[in-house]
Amino acid sequence: MDTSVIGGCFDKEFMVDSRKLINQIEKKIRIGVISEITEAELKLAPEKVRNHFESYRENLKVLKITSEVEELAELYLKDKIVNSKYRSDSLHIACSTVYKVDLLVSWNFKHIVNYDKIIKFNSVNLKNGYLPLQIYSPKEV
């Protein structure tokens, strides 16, 4: 999952579904996975978000940003799926792809949970020998 899901626990629009997913992770119904990018982004989040995250962080697996992840993210940028201003979004996708997570969960409808973008990300993935990535909002899982 990306940072938007964690922050969504404090947003009226996203609170119920974000907290439901986090609850499932805490109860070990689902396996929670984040990346080092998510951790870095959370350092800039409001204190209540950081504190909430710390309360269940031990239940999450943290994926490292490797050179392979960086290279795949650059291919997304090269294909102009997202521009360099949103490089962290491409890193979330690349990290999930390289580590073969079952699915990426996000509230980012502009750059991640977006039908056209998903097709483009997966086109790059397939051209480069990776499996397609499933991407959903917390409401869908």
N, C-alpha and C positions, 0 to 999 in steps of 0.2 A: 504494500500500500504506500501511497505517497503522503506528503505532508498535509494535503488538503483534507484527508480523512481524519487525521489527528486533530487538526484545527477545527474541523467540522463538528466536533463534540461540543463546541461552544457557540455554534451558529444556529439560530432558530430553524432555518430552512433545512439544515443537514443533521441536526443534533440526534434525532431518533435513530436514523439509520447508521450514523457513525458510531454511536454508543452501542448499538446492537452488535455491530461487527467487532468492536473492541471487546465487548462482553464475551462473545464467542471465542475470541482469542484467549482471553483470561481463563475461560473454562476449558480450554484446550479442545474445543469443538472444531476450531479452524487453526491452521498454523499461520502465524503472523510473520511477515517478512518485510523488512525495510532495507534501505540502502544507506551508505555513508552520506549520500546527498541529503536524504531525509533528516539524518542526525544534524548535519550542518545547518540546514534550513531551520530546524527547530531551535537552534541556539539564538535565532533572531525573533522567535515567537514570543508572545506575551507570557508573563510568568505563570499564569494559571494554566496555559496550554503545556508549558514545559513541565510543571509539577504533575499534571495529570499524566503526561507521557511517562515520566519517571516512575509513576506508580505501577505501570504494567510493562515497562521496557524489558524486564528480565524474561518476559514471555515471548519476545520477538527475536528472530534471527536477523542479524545485520550482514548485508552483502557488501563486499569490498568493491570499490571502483578500480578495476584493473585496466591495464593498457588495452585489452580486448574490448572492454566496455567503452572506453574512451574512443577507440577507433570506430566502433559501430555507431556511437552517438555522432561522430563527425560525418559519417555517411548520411545520416538523417539530415544533418545541417546542409551538407553538400547538395542533397536532393531538394532542399528548400521546403521540407515538410514543416519545420519550424525554423525561425531565424535565430541567429546567435544570441540574441537578447534572452531567449528562452532555452538556453543550452541545458539548464538543469532538467527541463522536461524531457529532452532527448536522452539525457543520462538515466532518468527513471525508466524509460522504455528500454534502452539498451541493457541496463543492468538486469531487468526482469527477463529480457530475451536471452542474454548470455547464460544466466543461471537457470534458465528453463523453469521459472516459477509457473504455477498452474494458471494464475491470472493476476493482472495488475488492477488494483482498485483505486479509484480517484474520483474527486469531484471536479476536476479540471476539464470542463466540457469544451473549452476553446482549443486546447492543444493535445489532450490525451484521450478523453472519452468522447471521441468525435469520429463518426463513421468514415468520413473521407480520409482523415489522418490515419486511422487504424489500417485502412487498406494500403495507404502509402508506406507506413512503417513496416507492415508485413510484406510488402513487395520488396523492400530493401532487405528484410530478413531472409526471405526465400532466395533472392539473388546471391546472397552471401552465405548460404548454407545453414541458416538458422531456421528453427521452427516458427510458425506464426504465433503471435502472442494474443491471448484473450484479454480484453480490457473492458471493465465494467464499472459502474458506479456502485457505491454501497447499497443503494436501493435495490439493485438487481441481484445482489448476492445474499 
